[in-house]
């Protein structure tokens, strides 16, 4: 890390960080993958999945909370694919008014609507040969969903106001922070489009679920900011780092990055300490250990107990309690358990769980 701050994965002899090289944990472990940083098991699984599907050309749906890095993952997929030398075009479907989004996606001909004084090429045509990233696709209107479905099925479309069909060869990656399965059940999202998008799903973990990545991300952003802002913030104290690791981070990695930019710019040089942190992150008094989940385990008999049986029984009871608590609404129970709905359904079938009459 520049200006004195040391990357935790720097080489002992050279002191240089090789964040895109294979990490010391083993040949399959990376701490960075095309700009996406993480050494937690969940992020390692994401890296491996990207490598497996990058060249497949299959449609990908990235799901994750706001700020988890869905756009970075989409770029990583493109950069790992054979389309990497072709355009990568991103468009935020939730940030553009509905009456303009169709023109942004498919273009328009001159005179198609008031103000269309000249023809315009849409994002799909610009991305021809490459990848188009449809961010926050869950915010797209039903009418536009139909047209995107047509592009997925037929690889062609008509510009707004035009009658000439435009054929394109694009890889589609979509992303959303919404639960599209729930949106389909509520008739807020087309079922046929959902299944067209849901070919290869990638679930990104929230930052609170990958706490071990916070020191790595902190060093990564501090190093990057020192280069860009010409600052010399050399390090962060253990107590300040502990405070960062205990914060809930509702804004995820984006919140961490923005906060560190503020701290580094204001500090200018030296070491970040607790007093430099925002009030909401500063520790209030002494830290108390985070309580572990109370797991009632059966007493060991003289012959011992089968671990697999005990774990299965605990999982079965936990799933049943979650279903009872949510009145057997599987989407809600899956959220409560922090698993995918499909995973929950499989486990319900496996344990033959049924709602009591």
N, C-alpha and C positions, 0 to 999 in steps of 0.2 A: 504494500500500500504506500502511496506516495506521501512525502512530507512527514515521515516518521511513524505514521500509523501502519501497523503490521497486519496483513491479511492472515487469518488463522491457518491458511493452507500454503503459506509461503515456504519455499525450499530452505532448508537449514544452511546450505552452503552459499547460495546466491542471494537469498532474501527476496527473490522475485516470486510474484504470484502467478500461478498457471491455472486460472479459474476455468479455462476451457479444456484443460488437460484432464486425464483420468486422475481422480483423487486417490489418497493413500488407502482408502477403505477397501479397495479391490478393483479389479479390471472392469467391472460393470457399473461402478459408481462415479458420478460426476458431481461437481459442486456448482457448475454452470453449464447451461446448454443453450447456445445461441441467444444469450442475454437473459435467460430465465435462470434465477439463482435459487439453490436449495439443496441441502444434503439430507433432509428428512426422508423417511421411507416413502411417504406419500408423494413427494416431489420426484424421488428416484423412479417411482412407478410411472409418473407422468412422462419423464424423459424416455423411459423404455418404450412406452406406448407410442410416443411421437416417432421414435426411430422405426418402429414396426409398421406404422401406417402412412408415413410421409409419402412414399412413392406409390401408394395404392390407388390414388385418385378418388377414393371413396369420400363421400360427403361426411363432414365432421361437425358435431354439435358440442361446443364447449359450454359447460355450465359452472357457475361459481358466483359468489357474492361480488358486489361492486368493489373494485380495487384489488382483486386477486391476481390480475395479470392475464386476463383472457386474450387481450390484443397481442401481448408478447408471445403467448403460446401459439397463436395463429401465425405470427411471423416466423416462429421457430419451425413450425410445420412446413411452411413455404420454403424456408431456407434449407431445409433438409431434403426437399423433394427435387425431382428432375426439372421442375418448373422454376427453380431458384433464379435463373437468369431472365425470366419473364416478369411482367408486372405483378406487384402485390398491391391490390387496391382495397382500401378499407372505407366503410361508410357506416355511420352510427344511425341506425333506423329510428332511434328514439329522440334524436337531436334535431331532426329535420321535419318541418311541418308536413302533414299528410299530403296536402295538395302539391307540394314540391318534390316529395320523395320519389314518386313515380318517374318524373323527368330526370332526377338524379340517377336513378337506377338504369333506366332504359333509353334516356335521351328524348329529344323531341324534334319535330320538323318545324321549319319556319311557319309562323302563323297558327301553330297548334292551339295557342291560347293567348289571351291578352298579355302583351309583353314579350312574346316569343318572336323577337325581331330577326332572329337567325337560328339556324339549326344547331343542335347541341348533341354531342356524343355522350351516351350514358356510361356509367361505371362498368356495367357488364361488358360493353364493347371495348372500353379502355383496358380491361383486365384480360382480354382475349389471349389465350396461350398461357396465362398465369393463374393467379388465385384471387378470388374476391372474398373479402371478409365482411359478413353482414353482422355487425355488432348490435346487440339488443334487439334481436329479431322478434322477441316476444311482444314488442311494442308496435309491431307492424299491423296496419289495418287489414280486415278480412279481404277487401278487394285486391290489395297488393299481394296478399298471401297467395291468391289464385294465380297471379302472373308469375310470381317466383316459382310456384309449383310447376308451371308450364316450362320454365327455363330448366328446372331440374330434370324434368321428364324428356323434353324434346331438344334441349340445347339451342333454343331459338326464341325470338320475341319480336314485337313490332314497336318501334319508337312511338311516343305519344303523338297522336295526330297523323301518323304515317300508316301506309298499307304495305310497305316493303318489309319482308321478313329478314331479320338479321340473324345469322348463325354464329354461335360462339363456342369456343372450346375453353371452358374455365373450370377450375376446381373451386367448389363452394365450401367455405368454412363459416358456420354461424355460431353465435354466442348469445347467451342471455343469463340474467341473474334470476329470472323467474322460473317457477316450476311449470314447465310446459305441459306435463301430464295432467296437472291439476287444471291448467287453463283449457285443455282439451275437454275435460269433464264438465267444465263450466261454459263450454261453447264459446270461449274467448280466443281459441286458436284452432285452426283447421286440423282435423285428425290426419287427413291424408298428407298434408305438408309435414306434420310432426314426424310421421314414420319415414318420410323421404329424407328428413334431416337426421333422424335418429339412427343413422347407420353405424357410425363409430362415435359413441359418447365419451367425452373426457370431462371428468369432474375435478375441479380445482379446489383444494382445501382452503379454508379461511386461515388467516395468519395465527389466530389463537389456537388452531389445531396443529400448527407446525412451529411451536415455540423454539425448538432447537435451531431453526433457521434465522432467528432474529439477530444473534451476534454476527452471523455471516452476512446477512443483508445490511446490517448497520455498517460494517467495515466496507462493504461493496459501495454503498451510497456515499460514505464519507470520502473514500478514495476518489470516486467520480466527481464529487462536489469540489474537492480540493483542486482537481485539475481544471474544472470548468470555471470556478469562482476565484481561482488564484488565492485560496485560503491555506492555512497551515494548522488545521485542527488535527492534532497528532493522534489522539486516542480518546477513550471513554473509560471512566472508572468502573470497577466491578459493581459498586452500589448503584450507579446510574444504569448500568446494563441490566442489573437485576430488576430495577423499576420498569425498564422497557419490556422485559420478559413477562412481567406480571400484568401489564396493561392489556385490556380486552381487544384493542385495535378493531373497532367496528368498521373503520375504513380500510382495513387490511393493509397490504403492502403499499398502496398509494398513500395512505395516511402516514405510515412510517417514513416514506421517502420525502413527503412534503414537510413533515415535522423536522427531519434531519436537515433539510435545506435551510429552514428558518434558523435552526440552532447553529449550524456551521457558519452561515453568513453573519449572524449576530456575534458569535464568538470570535471569528476571524483567525485565531491561533490558539494553541495550547491544548488542553484536555477538557472534554465535556464532563461535567460533574452533576450531581443531583440538583444543585441550585440553578443549573442552566435549563432544567426540564420544565415543561409547562406544568401549571398547578395540578391539573387533572391526572398527571402521571407521577408527580412527586410522591414518595412514600409518606404516609401519615403515621409517624412513630416507627416502632420496630416492626420488621416483617414477621408475620406469623406463617408457619408452614401451611401450604394449601391442603385442606383435609382430603383424605382419600375417600373414595366411594365405599360406603359400608356394604360389604358383601358377606351375607350370612352363609357361612360354609358349614357343611355337616360335620359332626364330630367323627374323628377317626376311630374306627373299631379296631379290635386286636389284629384283624387280618389286613387292615389298611383300607384304602378306598381307590376306586378307579378314577384317575384324574379326568379322562375324557367324559365319563358319565357325569361327574360333578359339574364340569363346565357346560355340558349339554343341558343339564337340568337347570342350571342358573340362567342360561340363555333362553331356554323355553319359558321359564317363569317371568323373566324380564320382558320378553316379547308379549306374553299374555297380559301382564300388568299395563304395558304401554297401549295395547289394543283396548283394554277395559277403560283406561283413562281417556282415550280419544273416541270412545263409543264405537270402536271398530272401524273408524275411518282410516284406511291404510295409509293414505298420503300423510295425514297428521302423525300417525304412529311412526312412520318412516322418518319424518323430520325429527320427532322426539328422540329416536334412537340414532339419528345421524347416519342413516343408511339409505340406499336407493330403494324405491318402492318395489322394484323387481326382486331385489335381494330379500326384502321382507316377505313378499308373497311366496318365494321359494321356501323360506324357513317355516312359514305358516303351514305349507303343505307337508313339509318334512316332519314337523311335530304334530301334524293333524290337529291343529288348534281350531276350536269352534266356539262361537258365541253361545253362552248359556241362554236358555230360553227364559 
